[in-house]
Amino acid sequence: MMDTSRQATRFDAITGRFDPWLLGLIGALLCLGVVMVGSASVAQAASPTYYLTKHLFFIVAGGIAAAWVMRMELRTIERYAPWLPIIGVVLLLMVAVPGLGVTVKGAKRWVNLGVVNFQPVEAVKLMMVVWLAAYLKRFSEEVSASWKAIIKVVGVACAFAGVLLAVQKDFGSSALILAMTAGMLVLGGANLPRLVGPLFALLPALGAMILLEPYRVRRMTSFTDPFKDPFGDGYQLANALMAVGRGEWFGAGLGASVHKLSYLPEAHTDFIMAVIAEELGFVGVCAVIALYAALVGRALWVGLKCVEMRRHFAGYCAFGIALWIGIQSTVSIGVNLGLLPTKGLTLPLISYGGSSIAMTMAAMGLLLRISYELERARRQVALRRDTAATPSPTTHTTAARPAAPAPAAGVSPLGRNDPRGTNRLRPRVEPTFGRHSA
């Protein structure tokens, strides 16, 4: 009994480890972001360090959020996941409440929290990942076998996208949420032909949303030839492409960008990649892409290992975060290089942005928590195997004893008057952790 309790204590005392590759990649992107925000924002405000100071403040706030998530058990997060779609829709609608909603540069996408403005869509991205991971865990068989389960997921994603388009006119975030949903459904085992149908049905609606807003039509057409109207609709992309071209192979040098000096709009947020290309060149752009590719790849690897250990909620969360970072970074880089129409999406962990950096770091905290619990589960499985393979001292002692003579029929070995009628000389089987009695 003492040996069994000692084994149980050892099992409960096992801890995990945060994945060092994830920590290193996240830290590298954050450090690069601090340097580039400080360089790109020198001409964006009266004080050269105004945006850098605020960026550092948001990183600290995001670090606190990440630390809080890293200390939460995944089963606790999963328990509250069913309520997240309702909370997300309420958050998105708060921007339309008079006195709470804040309009910045013509877009009403922020909520006034008194000290800072908060963009609810950044929190909704993480909520969608967590809710869909919990849903796929519970209804994975239905998702792979029927239309009904897929339609429910698409309905929730369309509800988010509809509110974003109707209230906030945020086409970029709407498309991102729909793309994340489709990717998670595929990785969750959804039948691809069944999934293609709803997605094709959404294409006319998305096309209508583009055609109903003249500025979206101009964005779609101007990116094909931004120099046709370099001082009008093509102004942002034309300056971004000139900044990229000036960087050549190794860049003009850190801090030597010209286009960030009031020529390139949003140089420290949406178009920070153009500043990186101008100052660090082709080599710097490739380094940034490599960091994102490594982060996304590592997150997918962690998710795969979780699914292999039947930790499906953790695995799907890791898949969702990988899709989020991968799609958003790809779109942001593509916009800066003139490969995609202009969208208001930041470069994750690098661009300036309070809500974006804080919620992205919270997502990184969840990813690190997943890696922690994965390592803990692997160590627990290893302990189970070691315990099952190592026989207990009681078993050795029992095996060494000579076999007791069989008692006479109807006679107890302790005497004829023993009322219990049990054989006390029969070897006792001690319970051991990880073993099953025959």
N, C-alpha and C positions, 0 to 999 in steps of 0.2 A: 504493500500500500504506500509506503514511503517513497519507493522508486517511481510509482505511477504519479503521485502528486508532484514529485520533483520534475518529471517529464512535462506535466501540464504547465507547471510554472515556467519552465524554459520555453515552452511553446508560446505562452502568452507574452513573454518578455521579448520576443523577437521583434526587432525594428527593421524598417526598410532603409532606403537610401535614395536621395534625389539624384536623378540621372545627371552625371557630370557633363555629358555632351550637350544636353539641353541647357544646363546652366551656362556653359561656355558660349554657346551660340546666342542665347538671349542676351548675355552680358556684352558680347561683341557688337550686336545690333544696337543696343542701348548706348554704348559708348560712341559708336559711329554717329548715332542720331544727335547726341549732345554736341559733338564737334561740328556737324554740318548745320544744325539749327543755329548754333552760335555764329557760324560763318555766313549763312544765307540770310539772317535777319538783321544784319548790321545797319541796313538802310531802310528797314521796314517800320521803324519807330523813332521817336526823338532820342531815346537812349539806345546805344548800340547793344546793350546787354538786357534790354527790357524783355524780349521774347525768350532769351536764354534763361533768365531768372525764373520766368513763369514755367518754362519747360522743365526745369529742375524741380520746381515745386510739384508739378503734375507727376513727375517720375516718383517722387517721394510718396505722394498720395496713392499712385498705382502700386508701389512697393508694399504699402500697408494693406491694400486690398488683396494683393497676391499672397502676402504672409497669412492673412486671415483665411483665404481659401486653402492654402497649403496645410493648415492645421485642422481642416474639417474632414471627417470621414466621408468617403464617397457614398456610403449608404444613407447618410444624412442628407446629402445633396439630392440623391435619387428620390428620397421620400417626398420632397417638396416639388419635384419636377412637374407633376400634373397641373399645378397652379400657374406655371410660368407663362403659358399663352395669354391667360386673362390679365396677368400683371403687365405683360408686354404691351397689349393693346391699350390698356389704361395709360401706360407711360407715353405711348405715341400720341394719344389724344390730349395729353396734358398741354401740349404746345399750343392748342387752340383755345385754352382757357384764358380769358382776359386777366392780365396781371401776372400770369405765370409764363406764358409764351413770350419768347424774345426773337425779334427779327434781326438778322445780321446779314448785311449786303443783299437784301431783298429776299432772303430765305428764312422762313419761320420754322426753325428746326431745333431750337434750344429752349430749355426751361430754366428760369431764374431761381437759383438756390440761395440767393442772398449774397454769398461770398463769391461764387463763380457761376457760370452758366454751364448747364449739362445737356448733352445731346442724347436723348433716350435711345436712338437707334443703335448706338454703340452697345448699350446694355442688352438690347433685343437680340443682337447677333449671338451673344453668349447664351441668352435664354433659349433661343431656338436650337442651338447645339445640344444643350442639356436636356430639353424636353424631348427632342427627337431621339436622342440616345436612349432615354428611358422607354420611349414608345417602341423603338425597334427591339429592345430587350424583351419586352412583354409580348409583342405581337409579331415576332420575326417570321413565324410560320404563316400567319395570315398575310403578311406583306409579300411573301414569296408566292402565295397561292391564290390570292383574290384581289379584285379591284377595290373592294370596299375599304380595306386598310390603307391602300395607297391614296385613295381619294380623300380620306380624312387628313392625311399629312399634307397633301397638296392644298386642301382647304385652309388649314392653319397658315401655311406659307402665303397663300393668296390673301388671307385676312391681313397679315402684316404688310404685304406689298401694297394692298389696296389702301390701307390707312396712310402709308408713306406717300403714295402718289396723290391721294385726295387731299390730305391735310398738309403735308410737308413738301410735296412735289419733288421727292428725292428718288429719281429714277435709278441712279447708280446703286444705292443701298438696296432698293427693291430687287434689282437684277441679281445682286450679290446673294441675297437671302434665298431667292429661287434657285440659283446655281448651287449653293451649299446644300439645300434640301435635296435636289436631284442627285448630287454626289453621294450624300449619306444614304439615300435609299438604295443606290446601286451597291455601295459597300455593305449595306445591311442585308443584301440578298434579294432585293426586289427584282421581279422578272422584267427584263429590259424592254421587251415588246409592250408589256402593259404600261410601263413608265413612259414610253415614247408618246403614247396617245394623249395623255393629259398635257404633256409638254407642248406638243404640236397645237393642242387646243388653246394654249395660252399665247401662242405667237401672234395671232391676230389682235388680241387685246393689248399686247405690248406694242405692236405696230401702231395701233390706234392712239395709245398714250403718247407716242412720239409725234404723230402727225397733228395731235390736238394742240401741241405747244410749239409755236413758231421757233423759239430759241433752240429747242431740241433738234428740229429739222436743220437749222443752220449749223449746229454742231456736227450733225451727221454728214453734211455735205462739205463743210469747210476743212475737215481733217484730210480729205483727199487732195486738196490743193490749198494749203493755208496761205501761200504767197500770192494767191489771186486777190485777196483782200487783206494785206498784212497789217493794216491799221484799223480793221473792223472785226469781222467774225474770226479771222485767222490770226489775230494779234497774239494770243497766248501761245498757240502752237508754233507760230513763226519764230517767236523769240526763244522758245524752248529748243527748237531745232537748230537755231544759230548757236545757242549755248553748247549743245551737244557737239556740233561740228567744230567749234573753237577748241574743245578739249583734246581732240585728236587722240593719240595713243596714251600719253602719260599725263595729260591735263596741263592747265596753265599754272597749277600750284594752289595749295590750300589757301583760301582767302583771296585769290586773284580773279575771281569771277567778275565780269563786267555786267552781265545781264541781270544779276541780282540787284544792281543799283537802280531800282525803280523802273527797269525795263521789263522784267519778267514778273507778272502778277503772281501772288501766292508762292513766292520763291521758297519760303520756309515750310509750306504745308503741301499743297497738291503737286507743285512742280519742283520739289526738292531734289528729285532724281536728275533733273536737267542741270542743277547747280553741281551735283556730284560729278556728272559727266564732264562739265566744263573745268572743274578744279582738279579732278583725279583722273580724267580721261577714260579711255576704253578699258584700261586695266582696272580702274576703280569700279566701273560699272559691272565688270565681270566678277569682281570680288563680292559686291553686294548681292548679285544674283546667286553666286555660290553659297553665301551665307543663308539666304532664304531657301535654296534647294536643300541644303543640309538640315535646316530646321524642320522643314516640311517632311523630308525623308525620315528623320529621326522620330518625329511624331507618328508617322504612319507605322514605323517599325514597332514603337511602343504599343500602338493600338493593335497591331497584328499579334504580338506576344500576349496581350491581355485576352484577345478572342481565343487564342489557342489554349489558354488556361481557363476558359469558360467564364471570364470576367467581362461579360458582353457590354454592360453599361460603361465601364471604364474604357473599353476598346472603341466603342462608338463615339464617346466624347473625344478621344484622341483623334479619331478620323475626322470628326467635325471641325476641330480646331485646326488641324492640318489643312483641310479644304479652305477654311476661312482665310488663313494666312497666305496660302498659296494663290487662291483666286484674287484676293485683294492686292497682293503685291504684284502679281502679273498684270492686272488691269492698270495699276498706277504706273508701273514701268512702261507698259505699252502706250499709255497716254503721253507720257513724257517723250517717248521716242517717235511719236507720230504714227503708231501702229493701230491705235484705237481712238474713237471719238473722245472728246474731253468729258471726264466724269469727276465729280467731287469726292474722290476717294484718296485718303492719305496713304503714305507708305508705312506699313505697320512697324512700330517700335523705333522708327527713325524720324518721321515727320513731326512737326509741332502740332499739338492738338490736345487739349485737356481731357475731354471725354474719350477720345480715341486711345491715347496712350494709357490712361488709367484702366479702361476695360480690356484692352489688349494685354496688359500686364496681369489683370485678374485671370484672363484666359490662360496665360502662361503659368500662373500659380496653380490652376486646375490641372494643367498638363504635367507639372512637376509632382503634384499630389498623386496623379495616376501612376507616374513612374515610381514613386515611393511605395505605394501599395502593391505594385507589381513585384518589386524587389522583395518586399516583405512576404508576399505569397510564395515566391520562389524559395525563399529560405525556409518557410514553414513546410513546404512540400519536401524539401531536402531533409528536414528533421524527421518528418514522418517516415520517410524511406529508411533513414538510419536507425530509427527506433524499431521499425518492423524487421529490419535485417539483423539486429543485435538481440539475441535471446537474453531473457532476464535471469538473474542468479537463481531464482526459485525454480525455474525450468530445468537448469543444470542439476540442481540438488535432487529434484524429483526423478530425473532420468537416471541418476546413479543408484537409486534405491532398488533392491531386489523386489521382484513381484511378490505381493502378499498372497498367501494361500487362499483359495476360494472358500468362503464359509459354507457350512452345511445348509441345505435348503430349509428356509424358514427360520434359521437361527441367526441372531445378530452376533457379530464378532465381539461385541462388548458384553455378551451374556444373554441367557434366555429371557431374562426379565426386562431387557431394554425395551421400553414402550415405543421408541422412535423408529426402530427398524431400519436405520440408515447405516451404511457402511462408512465409518469414520476413518478407515484406513485408505479409502480411495484418494488418489492424489488430488489436491485442490488446484484449480486453474486460476492463477492470479490474472486480473484484468490488466492489460498493457495497452498503451496508447498506440492506435494505428493497426492493431491486430484484431481479427474477428474470430471468435470461438466457433468451433465446428458445430 
